[in-house]
Amino acid sequence: MSLGDHFKTIAVNTDLLILGGGMSACGAAYEAAYWARKHNKKVTVVDKASIDRSGAVAMGLSAINMYIGLKDNDNTIEDYVKYVKNDLMGITRDDLVANIARHVDSSVHLFEKWGLPIWKDENGKYVNEGRWQVMIHGESYKTIVAEAAKNALSSLGENGKYYERIFITEPIIEEGRCVGASGFSVREKKIYIFKAKAVLDAMGGAVHVFKPRSVGEGLGRSWYPPFNSGASAYFTIRAGAEMTCQEVRFVPVRFKDAYGPVGAWFLLFQSKATNAAGEDYMQTRADELKKWAPYGLSKPVPANLRNYLMMLEVMESKHPIYMQTAEAIKNIAGQIKDEKEARRKLKHLENEAWEDFLDMTISQALLWASTNIKPEENPSEIAACEPYFISSHSGASGAWVSGPEDMAPEGYKWGYPNMTTVKALFACGDASGASSHKFSSGSFTEGRIAAKAALAFCMDNNDIPEITSEKIDKLKQEILAPLETFEANKAYSNDKDINPNFVKPKMFMFRLQKIMDEYAGGVSTHFMTTKPLMEKGLEFIQYMKEDSKKLAAEDLHELMRCWENIHRLWQAESHIRTMLFREETRWPGYYFRSDFPKMDEENWHCFANSRWNPETNEWKMMKREIKELVKLDA
């Protein structure tokens, strides 16, 4: 009897299948419930974790980073598109960004209606952290939004289902159409086969593809859920969908070692970052920005260029780099002439400084406390983290999706909004590419947009190709292979983690991280790489794909870890191939191609897209034209 005989196979039929539990999945569930109720359709949400604390907002946030404020100030949708385009060095789908921007305010107002405390001034207006950000008391941000999503599903009765603790492994494709997904429970011996008329991928980005800066007891720490493992990209790549911007990773600058956020300090507190000598490198290295015109001359300076100037300081041994927290607090308090009021303000600012971390990165508050950092007295170190793949923030990697019907240019629209190039497969949040700076509110909003479109697809495509029993048996066998491998070979050695016949998932992850760090421009190489390095890295990636057949799992938890590594491996390969294809350096501070050290607007002002062909197992790289709806200011 094989191990598979001990697992129960459960088939779930639905109209719309939403994969994920983060902000975009919650937005999708909320919106889908409205339209499903009108048309008697079934909606099913499947999450790897638990929706209350799932996704990038799991620990909370101290600000909502996308709020246009169309009725509150002079901001326009065009302004926001310019901001996003500029920050991504000109590589943006204007239509996708604009579509989210015109709807995002209503989502933020929903959050407040549901109970999210948003900071307000004495006139009742939102308190802005920066031009597009509003401050919140956000420790429970995700639980508030998740509750609304679950309530929406519950309103559908038997037509609304939510499954948690289920890891999605593969898309199911029949006749060129995505008709579902396979997966397994991480708590019970159950295999799931989800059959759907439309599938919405909202499974998040990827961390731990690169070796992390923090090791030892800090291993696994990240700004971003440590459990996001590239499931979104794997799902769309394996379905045969066209991908975009797979080279655009994000390298966040954070407070060192505990990955605390810096946004509030730069925007709300107007703090400066300096080198070890106290020099403001944004001023001393201002001439460097001219080399990256027109983007480097804009305000605000793109995030990758701010990173790059800091990295130049580090490479010249002018670090540690410090956030001058004490100076910023005293500057604000010093504007108040009344001494008693100034002291009160100083204490208030000190409390806000700690709350920024307690809202979203509690570990940073603990590190400050353990290293005797008092933000009103001492500066604190900041550093560039390892690269992440997160298109909802300052990255852009994801699926190439169809744009909105009323504004997408020719070539950007081939079907329902947010549908990938694979029929019936939709993407949002970190799963959709070239539409950065969605953050939490924009991801929720894009989930709403995509879910509405996906249900429209269900209405127009009521039939669904059958999934054969042979295919289901094959999927089940592939899912459980690591368990079978361990069971068959565990007696060979007296240490279950050391065995010539298999590799455990933790060691596999370390190997992948080392390859990506050394050959694809990680922390240890100052984010630099070259063609020979990437070609060598791809060679090692192919060895790892062969070795992935020998992954072994002792239990369901390790089975999940095995599949996480398989997902990361495909994200890694897609990334290297697209970096290799784009022969320029456009995002110094995220990565730097030493063999092509300059930006090449003439040849590379375009999208670098890719597609893996499931039939031939071959990759095709291609350029896609950038069609602007909004022109940047000269």
C-alpha positions as CSV (number, residue, x, y, z in Angstrom):
1,M,0.0,0.0,0.0
2,S,1.4,3.4,-1.0
3,L,1.2,6.5,1.2
4,G,-1.3,8.0,-1.2
5,D,-3.8,5.4,-0.2
6,H,-3.9,7.0,3.3
7,F,-4.8,10.4,1.8
8,K,-8.4,11.2,1.1
9,T,-9.1,13.0,-2.2
10,I,-11.6,15.8,-2.0
11,A,-13.1,17.4,-5.1
12,V,-14.6,20.9,-4.7
13,N,-16.6,22.4,-7.5
14,T,-17.2,26.2,-7.7
15,D,-17.7,29.0,-10.2
16,L,-14.9,31.3,-9.0
17,L,-11.9,30.0,-7.2
18,I,-9.8,32.6,-5.3
19,L,-6.4,31.5,-4.3
20,G,-4.8,33.4,-1.4
21,G,-5.7,35.1,1.8
22,G,-3.9,38.4,1.8
23,M,-5.3,41.9,1.0
24,S,-6.0,41.3,-2.7
25,A,-7.8,38.0,-1.9
26,C,-9.9,39.7,0.7
27,G,-10.9,42.4,-1.8
28,A,-11.7,39.7,-4.3
29,A,-13.9,37.8,-1.8
30,Y,-15.7,40.9,-0.8
31,E,-16.5,42.0,-4.3
32,A,-17.2,38.5,-5.6
33,A,-19.8,37.9,-3.0
34,Y,-21.8,41.0,-4.2
35,W,-22.0,39.8,-7.8
36,A,-22.3,36.1,-7.0
37,R,-25.4,36.9,-4.8
38,K,-27.0,38.7,-7.8
39,H,-26.3,35.8,-10.2
40,N,-26.4,32.7,-7.9
41,K,-22.8,31.8,-8.4
42,K,-20.4,29.9,-6.1
43,V,-17.3,31.6,-4.7
44,T,-14.5,29.6,-3.0
45,V,-11.5,31.0,-1.2
46,V,-8.5,28.8,-0.4
47,D,-5.7,30.0,1.8
48,K,-2.4,28.5,2.8
49,A,-2.6,30.1,6.2
50,S,-5.5,31.6,8.1
51,I,-7.1,34.7,6.5
52,D,-7.1,36.7,9.7
53,R,-3.3,37.0,9.7
54,S,-2.4,36.1,6.2
55,G,-0.3,38.0,3.7
56,A,1.9,41.1,3.8
57,V,-0.3,42.9,6.3
58,A,-0.2,40.0,8.7
59,M,1.6,41.8,11.5
60,G,-0.2,45.1,10.8
61,L,0.8,48.4,9.3
62,S,1.3,51.9,10.5
63,A,0.0,53.6,7.3
64,I,-2.1,53.0,4.2
65,N,0.3,53.8,1.5
66,M,-2.1,54.3,-1.4
67,Y,-4.8,56.9,-0.9
68,I,-5.4,59.4,-3.7
69,G,-7.8,61.7,-1.8
70,L,-9.7,62.8,-4.9
71,K,-12.3,64.7,-2.8
72,D,-9.9,65.8,-0.1
73,N,-7.1,67.7,-2.0
74,D,-5.7,68.5,-5.4
75,N,-4.3,65.1,-6.2
76,T,-5.3,63.5,-9.5
77,I,-5.1,60.0,-10.9
78,E,-2.7,61.4,-13.5
79,D,-0.5,62.6,-10.6
80,Y,-0.4,59.1,-9.1
81,V,0.4,57.4,-12.4
82,K,3.3,59.8,-12.8
83,Y,4.5,59.0,-9.3
84,V,4.5,55.3,-9.9
85,K,6.0,55.5,-13.4
86,N,8.8,57.7,-12.1
87,D,9.6,55.5,-9.2
88,L,9.9,52.5,-11.5
89,M,12.2,54.3,-13.8
90,G,9.6,54.5,-16.6
91,I,8.5,50.9,-16.7
92,T,4.8,50.8,-15.8
93,R,1.5,49.9,-17.3
94,D,-0.3,53.2,-17.0
95,D,-3.7,51.7,-17.6
96,L,-3.4,49.2,-14.7
97,V,-2.2,51.8,-12.3
98,A,-4.9,54.3,-13.2
99,N,-7.6,51.7,-13.0
100,I,-6.6,50.9,-9.4
101,A,-6.1,54.6,-8.5
102,R,-9.6,55.7,-9.6
103,H,-11.2,53.1,-7.3
104,V,-8.9,53.0,-4.3
105,D,-10.4,55.8,-2.2
106,S,-13.6,53.9,-1.8
107,S,-11.8,50.9,-0.5
108,V,-10.0,53.0,2.2
109,H,-13.4,54.4,3.2
110,L,-14.7,50.9,3.6
111,F,-11.8,50.0,5.9
112,E,-12.7,53.0,8.1
113,K,-16.4,52.0,8.0
114,W,-15.4,48.5,9.2
115,G,-13.5,49.9,12.2
116,L,-10.0,50.7,11.1
117,P,-8.7,53.7,13.1
118,I,-7.4,56.3,10.7
119,W,-5.5,59.3,12.1
120,K,-7.4,62.6,11.7
121,D,-6.5,66.2,12.5
122,E,-8.6,68.7,14.4
123,N,-10.7,69.3,11.3
124,G,-11.5,65.7,10.8
125,K,-9.2,65.2,7.8
126,Y,-6.9,62.2,7.3
127,V,-3.4,62.8,8.6
128,N,-1.0,62.3,5.7
129,E,2.4,60.6,6.2
130,G,3.4,61.7,2.7
131,R,1.5,62.8,-0.3
132,W,-0.2,59.4,-0.9
133,Q,0.0,57.9,2.5
134,V,-2.4,58.2,5.5
135,M,-1.5,57.2,9.0
136,I,-3.5,54.5,10.8
137,H,-3.5,52.6,14.1
138,G,-3.0,49.4,12.1
139,E,-2.0,46.5,14.3
140,S,-5.4,44.9,13.6
141,Y,-5.7,46.1,10.0
142,K,-5.7,42.6,8.5
143,T,-8.1,41.1,10.9
144,I,-10.6,43.9,10.3
145,V,-10.4,43.4,6.5
146,A,-10.5,39.6,6.8
147,E,-13.6,39.8,8.9
148,A,-15.4,41.7,6.2
149,A,-14.3,39.2,3.6
150,K,-15.5,36.2,5.6
151,N,-18.8,37.9,6.3
152,A,-19.2,38.5,2.6
153,L,-18.6,34.9,1.9
154,S,-21.0,33.8,4.7
155,S,-23.8,36.0,3.1
156,L,-23.8,33.6,0.2
157,G,-24.7,30.6,2.3
158,E,-23.8,27.3,0.7
159,N,-22.5,29.3,-2.3
160,G,-19.7,30.8,-0.3
161,K,-16.9,28.6,1.0
162,Y,-13.6,29.3,2.7
163,Y,-10.8,26.7,3.1
164,E,-7.7,27.4,5.2
165,R,-4.4,25.6,5.8
166,I,-4.4,24.2,2.3
167,F,-1.2,24.5,0.2
168,I,-1.9,25.0,-3.6
169,T,0.7,23.1,-5.7
170,E,-0.3,23.3,-9.4
171,P,-2.7,24.9,-11.8
172,I,-5.0,22.5,-13.7
173,I,-5.1,23.2,-17.4
174,E,-7.5,21.6,-19.9
175,E,-7.8,22.6,-23.5
176,G,-5.7,25.7,-22.9
177,R,-8.0,26.9,-20.1
178,C,-7.3,27.1,-16.4
179,V,-10.0,24.9,-14.8
180,G,-8.8,24.7,-11.2
181,A,-5.9,23.9,-8.9
182,S,-4.5,21.0,-6.9
183,G,-3.3,21.2,-3.3
184,F,-3.1,19.4,0.1
185,S,-4.0,20.1,3.7
186,V,-1.0,21.0,5.9
187,R,-2.9,19.6,8.9
188,E,-4.8,16.5,7.6
189,K,-4.2,13.7,5.2
190,K,-6.2,15.2,2.4
191,I,-5.6,16.0,-1.2
192,Y,-7.8,18.7,-2.7
193,I,-8.8,19.1,-6.4
194,F,-10.6,22.4,-7.0
195,K,-12.6,22.7,-10.2
196,A,-13.7,26.2,-11.3
197,K,-15.0,28.2,-14.3
198,A,-12.5,30.9,-13.4
199,V,-9.4,31.0,-11.1
200,L,-8.0,34.2,-9.5
201,D,-4.4,34.0,-8.4
202,A,-3.8,36.2,-5.3
203,M,-1.1,34.1,-3.5
204,G,1.5,36.8,-2.8
205,G,5.1,37.4,-3.8
206,A,8.3,35.7,-2.6
207,V,10.9,36.0,0.1
208,H,13.9,33.8,0.9
209,V,14.8,33.3,-2.7
210,F,18.0,35.1,-1.8
211,K,20.2,34.5,1.2
212,P,18.9,36.8,4.0
213,R,21.1,39.4,5.6
214,S,20.0,38.1,9.0
215,V,21.3,34.7,9.9
216,G,21.4,32.5,13.1
217,E,18.4,33.3,15.3
218,G,17.4,36.0,12.8
219,L,17.1,33.5,9.9
220,G,13.7,33.8,8.3
221,R,13.2,37.3,9.5
222,S,12.0,39.6,6.7
223,W,10.0,42.7,6.0
224,Y,7.2,40.7,4.4
225,P,5.6,37.4,5.3
226,P,8.4,34.8,5.7
227,F,6.0,32.2,4.3
228,N,5.4,33.9,0.9
229,S,7.3,31.6,-1.4
230,G,6.6,32.6,-5.0
231,A,3.3,30.6,-5.3
232,S,1.7,33.3,-7.5
233,A,4.5,33.4,-10.0
234,Y,4.8,29.6,-10.0
235,F,1.1,29.2,-10.7
236,T,1.0,31.6,-13.6
237,I,4.3,30.4,-15.1
238,R,3.3,26.8,-14.9
239,A,0.0,27.6,-16.5
240,G,1.9,28.9,-19.5
241,A,1.0,32.6,-18.9
242,E,3.1,35.4,-20.2
243,M,5.0,37.1,-17.4
244,T,6.4,40.7,-17.2
245,C,9.0,42.5,-15.2
246,Q,10.5,39.4,-13.7
247,E,13.8,41.2,-13.4
248,V,12.3,43.9,-11.1
249,R,13.0,42.7,-7.6
250,F,12.6,45.0,-4.6
251,V,15.3,45.7,-2.1
252,P,13.8,47.6,0.8
253,V,15.9,49.7,3.1
254,R,14.9,48.9,6.7
255,F,16.2,49.4,10.2
256,K,19.0,46.9,10.5
257,D,18.5,43.3,11.7
258,A,14.8,43.5,12.7
259,Y,13.6,44.9,9.4
260,G,11.6,47.8,10.9
261,P,9.9,50.2,8.5
262,V,11.6,53.5,7.6
263,G,8.6,55.2,5.8
264,A,7.2,57.0,8.8
265,W,10.6,58.4,9.7
266,F,11.3,59.7,6.2
267,L,7.8,61.0,5.5
268,L,6.1,61.9,8.8
269,F,9.1,62.8,10.9
270,Q,11.1,64.2,8.0
271,S,14.2,62.4,9.2
272,K,17.5,62.2,7.4
273,A,19.7,59.2,6.7
274,T,23.5,59.9,7.0
275,N,26.7,58.0,6.8
276,A,28.9,57.4,9.8
277,A,30.4,60.9,9.6
278,G,26.9,62.5,9.7
279,E,26.9,63.5,6.1
280,D,23.6,63.5,4.2
281,Y,24.5,61.4,1.2
282,M,21.4,62.5,-0.7
283,Q,23.1,65.9,-0.8
284,T,26.8,64.9,-1.1
285,R,26.0,62.5,-4.0
286,A,23.4,64.6,-5.7
287,D,25.4,64.7,-8.9
288,E,25.1,60.9,-9.2
289,L,21.3,61.3,-9.8
290,K,22.0,63.3,-13.0
291,K,23.3,60.1,-14.6
292,W,19.9,58.5,-14.3
293,A,17.9,61.4,-15.8
294,P,15.1,62.1,-16.2
295,Y,14.0,59.8,-13.4
296,G,16.9,60.7,-11.1
297,L,16.0,64.4,-11.2
298,S,12.4,64.0,-10.2
299,K,10.9,64.5,-6.7
300,P,10.6,62.3,-4.9
301,V,13.8,60.5,-6.0
302,P,13.0,56.9,-7.1
303,A,13.4,54.3,-4.2
304,N,16.1,52.3,-6.1
305,L,18.2,55.4,-6.6
306,R,17.9,56.4,-2.9
307,N,19.1,52.8,-2.2
308,Y,22.0,53.2,-4.7
309,L,23.4,56.3,-3.1
310,M,23.4,54.6,0.2
311,M,25.1,51.5,-1.3
312,L,27.8,53.7,-2.7
313,E,28.5,55.0,0.8
314,V,28.7,51.4,2.1
315,M,31.1,50.3,-0.8
316,E,33.4,53.2,0.2
317,S,33.3,52.0,3.8
318,K,31.4,55.1,5.0
319,H,29.0,53.1,7.0
320,P,27.2,52.3,9.3
321,I,24.3,54.3,7.8
322,Y,22.1,56.0,10.4
323,M,18.6,57.2,10.6
324,Q,18.9,60.4,12.6
325,T,15.8,59.8,14.7
326,A,16.8,62.1,17.6
327,E,17.5,65.1,15.3
328,A,14.1,64.6,13.6
329,I,12.1,64.5,16.8
330,K,13.9,67.5,18.2
331,N,13.4,69.5,15.0
332,I,9.7,69.0,15.2
333,A,9.4,69.7,18.9
334,G,11.8,72.7,18.5
335,Q,9.2,74.5,16.3
336,I,7.0,75.0,19.4
337,K,8.0,78.1,21.4
338,D,6.1,77.2,24.6
339,E,8.5,75.1,26.7
340,K,5.7,73.0,28.4
341,E,4.0,72.4,25.1
342,A,7.3,71.5,23.5
343,R,8.0,68.9,26.2
344,R,4.5,67.4,25.7
345,K,5.1,67.3,21.9
346,L,8.5,65.6,22.4
347,K,6.8,62.9,24.5
348,H,4.0,62.5,22.0
349,L,6.6,62.1,19.1
350,E,8.5,59.5,21.2
351,N,5.3,57.5,21.6
352,E,4.6,57.7,17.9
353,A,8.1,56.4,17.1
354,W,7.5,53.3,19.2
355,E,4.0,52.8,17.9
356,D,5.3,52.8,14.3
357,F,7.0,49.5,15.1
358,L,4.4,48.1,17.5
359,D,1.8,48.5,14.7
360,M,3.7,46.4,12.2
361,T,7.2,45.2,13.2
362,I,7.2,44.4,16.9
363,S,10.6,42.8,16.7
364,Q,12.2,46.2,15.9
365,A,10.8,47.6,19.1
366,L,12.3,44.6,21.0
367,L,15.7,45.2,19.3
368,W,15.7,48.9,20.1
369,A,14.9,48.0,23.7
370,S,17.6,45.3,23.9
371,T,20.3,47.6,22.4
372,N,19.4,50.6,24.5
373,I,18.2,52.7,21.6
374,K,16.1,55.7,22.6
375,P,14.9,57.2,19.3
376,E,14.7,60.7,21.0
377,E,18.4,60.4,22.0
378,N,20.2,57.9,19.6
379,P,20.3,57.3,15.9
380,S,19.6,53.8,14.6
381,E,21.3,51.8,11.9
382,I,19.5,51.2,8.6
383,A,20.5,48.8,5.8
384,A,19.4,47.3,2.5
385,C,17.6,44.0,2.9
386,E,17.9,41.0,0.6
387,P,15.8,41.2,-2.6
388,Y,12.1,40.3,-2.6
389,F,9.5,39.8,-5.3
390,I,6.6,41.9,-4.5
391,S,4.8,43.8,-7.2
392,S,2.3,45.4,-4.9
393,H,5.2,47.6,-3.5
394,S,8.2,48.9,-5.4
395,G,8.8,45.8,-7.4
396,A,6.9,44.9,-10.5
397,S,7.2,41.2,-11.3
398,G,4.0,39.3,-12.1
399,A,1.7,38.1,-14.8
400,W,1.0,40.2,-17.9
401,V,-2.8,40.9,-17.6
402,S,-5.5,42.4,-19.7
403,G,-6.2,46.1,-19.0
404,P,-9.5,47.9,-18.3
405,E,-11.9,48.1,-21.2
406,D,-12.3,51.9,-21.2
407,M,-8.6,52.9,-21.0
408,A,-6.3,50.1,-22.1
409,P,-4.4,50.9,-25.3
410,E,-4.2,48.5,-28.2
411,G,-2.2,45.4,-27.3
412,Y,-2.9,45.8,-23.6
413,K,-6.5,44.4,-23.8
414,W,-7.4,40.9,-25.0
415,G,-10.1,39.9,-22.7
416,Y,-11.6,40.5,-19.3
417,P,-9.8,43.0,-17.0
418,N,-6.9,41.3,-15.1
419,M,-7.1,38.1,-17.1
420,T,-3.7,36.6,-17.9
421,T,-2.9,35.3,-21.4
422,V,-4.2,31.9,-20.2
423,K,-8.0,31.7,-20.6
424,A,-10.0,31.8,-17.3
425,L,-6.9,32.6,-15.2
426,F,-6.9,36.0,-13.5
427,A,-4.3,37.7,-11.3
428,C,-4.2,40.5,-8.8
429,G,-2.0,41.9,-6.0
430,D,1.5,40.5,-6.2
431,A,0.4,38.0,-8.9
432,S,-0.1,40.8,-11.5
433,G,2.8,42.7,-12.9
434,A,3.8,46.2,-14.1
435,S,1.4,47.9,-11.7
436,S,3.5,48.8,-8.7
437,H,2.7,50.9,-5.6
438,K,-0.7,49.3,-5.0
439,F,0.3,48.5,-1.4
440,S,-2.4,47.2,0.9
441,S,-5.4,49.4,-0.2
442,G,-4.5,49.1,-3.9
443,S,-4.1,45.3,-3.7
444,F,-7.5,45.1,-2.0
445,T,-8.9,47.3,-4.8
446,E,-7.3,45.3,-7.6
447,G,-8.8,42.1,-6.0
448,R,-12.2,43.7,-6.3
449,I,-11.6,44.6,-10.0
450,A,-10.3,41.2,-10.9
451,A,-13.1,39.3,-9.0
452,K,-15.8,41.3,-10.8
453,A,-14.2,40.5,-14.2
454,A,-13.7,36.8,-13.3
455,L,-17.4,36.4,-12.4
456,A,-18.3,38.1,-15.7
457,F,-16.2,35.5,-17.4
458,C,-18.1,32.7,-15.4
459,M,-21.4,34.2,-16.7
460,D,-20.2,34.0,-20.3
461,N,-18.4,30.7,-20.0
462,N,-20.7,28.4,-18.2
463,D,-19.2,25.1,-19.5
464,I,-16.0,23.7,-18.1
465,P,-13.7,21.0,-19.6
466,E,-13.7,17.8,-17.6
467,I,-10.6,16.8,-15.5
468,T,-9.8,13.2,-16.1
469,S,-9.3,10.7,-13.3
470,E,-5.9,9.9,-14.7
471,K,-4.8,13.5,-14.4
472,I,-6.1,13.6,-10.8
473,D,-4.1,10.5,-9.9
474,K,-1.0,12.0,-11.5
475,L,-1.4,15.2,-9.5
476,K,-1.9,13.3,-6.3
477,Q,1.3,11.2,-7.0
478,E,3.3,14.4,-7.7
479,I,2.1,16.1,-4.6
480,L,3.0,13.2,-2.3
481,A,6.3,12.3,-4.0
482,P,8.5,13.9,-1.2
483,L,6.7,11.8,1.5
484,E,7.2,8.6,-0.6
485,T,10.9,9.5,-1.1
486,F,11.5,9.9,2.6
487,E,9.6,6.7,3.5
488,A,11.5,4.6,0.9
489,N,15.0,5.8,2.0
490,K,14.8,6.9,5.6
491,A,16.5,3.7,6.9
492,Y,19.6,4.2,4.9
493,S,21.3,6.5,7.4
494,N,21.1,7.0,11.2
495,D,20.5,10.7,10.7
496,K,17.3,11.5,9.0
497,D,18.6,14.8,7.7
498,I,21.7,13.4,6.1
499,N,21.0,10.9,3.3
500,P,22.6,10.4,-0.1
501,N,19.2,9.4,-1.6
502,F,17.3,12.6,-0.8
503,V,17.6,16.3,0.2
504,K,15.6,17.9,3.0
505,P,13.8,21.2,2.2
506,K,15.9,23.4,4.6
507,M,19.1,22.3,2.9
508,F,17.6,22.8,-0.5
509,M,16.5,26.3,0.4
510,F,20.0,27.2,1.6
511,R,21.5,25.9,-1.6
512,L,19.1,28.1,-3.7
513,Q,19.8,31.1,-1.6
514,K,23.5,30.7,-2.0
515,I,23.2,30.5,-5.8
516,M,21.0,33.5,-6.0
517,D,23.1,35.6,-3.6
518,E,26.4,34.9,-5.4
519,Y,25.3,34.7,-9.0
520,A,22.2,36.8,-9.2
521,G,23.2,39.9,-7.3
522,G,22.4,39.4,-3.6
523,V,23.6,41.2,-0.4
524,S,27.1,39.7,-0.4
525,T,27.9,41.0,-3.9
526,H,26.4,44.5,-3.3
527,F,23.5,43.5,-5.6
528,M,25.9,43.3,-8.6
529,T,25.9,40.7,-11.3
530,T,27.1,40.0,-14.9
531,K,26.2,37.8,-17.8
532,P,28.9,35.1,-17.0
533,L,27.7,35.1,-13.4
534,M,24.0,34.7,-14.3
535,E,24.8,32.0,-16.9
536,K,26.6,30.1,-14.2
537,G,23.7,30.6,-11.8
538,L,21.3,29.2,-14.4
539,E,23.5,26.2,-14.8
540,F,23.2,25.6,-11.1
541,I,19.5,26.2,-11.2
542,Q,19.1,23.4,-13.7
543,Y,21.0,21.1,-11.3
544,M,18.6,22.1,-8.6
545,K,15.6,21.4,-10.8
546,E,16.9,17.9,-11.3
547,D,17.6,17.5,-7.5
548,S,14.1,18.8,-6.7
549,K,12.9,15.3,-7.7
550,K,14.8,14.0,-4.6
551,L,13.2,16.4,-2.1
552,A,12.0,14.5,0.9
553,A,9.4,15.2,3.6
554,E,9.0,13.6,6.9
555,D,5.6,15.0,7.6
556,L,3.0,17.4,6.2
557,H,4.8,20.4,7.4
558,E,8.0,19.4,5.5
559,L,5.8,18.5,2.5
560,M,4.7,22.1,2.5
561,R,8.3,23.3,2.8
562,C,9.3,21.1,-0.1
563,W,6.7,22.6,-2.4
564,E,7.6,26.1,-1.2
565,N,11.1,25.5,-2.4
566,I,9.9,24.2,-5.8
567,H,7.9,27.4,-6.2
568,R,10.9,29.6,-5.2
569,L,13.1,27.7,-7.7
570,W,10.8,28.7,-10.6
571,Q,10.6,32.3,-9.4
572,A,14.4,32.3,-9.2
573,E,14.9,30.9,-12.7
574,S,12.4,33.4,-14.2
575,H,14.2,36.2,-12.5
576,I,17.7,35.3,-13.7
577,R,16.5,34.8,-17.3
578,T,14.8,38.2,-17.4
579,M,17.8,40.0,-15.9
580,L,20.0,38.3,-18.5
581,F,17.6,39.4,-21.3
582,R,17.6,43.1,-20.3
583,E,21.0,44.3,-21.2
584,E,21.2,47.5,-19.2
585,T,21.2,48.7,-15.6
586,R,17.9,50.5,-15.0
587,W,17.4,49.9,-11.3
588,P,20.7,50.5,-9.5
589,G,19.9,50.0,-5.9
590,Y,17.8,46.9,-6.7
591,Y,20.4,45.3,-9.0
592,F,23.4,46.5,-11.0
593,R,24.7,44.8,-14.2
594,S,28.4,45.6,-14.1
595,D,28.7,44.5,-17.8
596,F,26.0,47.0,-18.8
597,P,26.3,49.7,-16.2
598,K,24.1,52.4,-17.8
599,M,20.5,52.8,-18.5
600,D,19.7,52.4,-22.3
601,E,16.5,54.3,-23.0
602,E,16.8,53.8,-26.8
603,N,16.8,50.0,-26.7
604,W,15.3,49.1,-23.3
605,H,12.5,51.5,-22.6
606,C,10.2,48.6,-22.8
607,F,8.8,45.7,-20.9
608,A,10.9,42.5,-20.7
609,N,8.4,39.7,-20.9
610,S,8.7,35.9,-20.8
611,R,6.7,32.7,-21.2
612,W,7.5,29.2,-20.3
613,N,5.9,26.7,-22.7
614,P,4.3,23.7,-20.9
615,E,4.4,21.7,-24.1
616,T,8.0,22.2,-25.0
617,N,9.6,23.1,-21.6
618,E,11.2,26.1,-23.3
619,W,11.4,29.7,-22.3
620,K,10.7,32.6,-24.8
621,M,11.9,36.1,-24.0
622,M,10.2,39.1,-25.7
623,K,10.0,42.9,-25.6
624,R,6.6,44.6,-25.2
625,E,6.1,48.3,-26.1
626,I,5.4,50.8,-23.3
627,K,2.3,52.7,-24.3
628,E,1.8,55.8,-22.2
629,L,-1.5,57.3,-21.1
630,V,0.3,60.0,-19.0
631,K,3.5,61.7,-20.0
632,L,6.1,62.6,-17.3
633,D,6.9,66.2,-16.8
634,A,9.9,67.4,-18.8
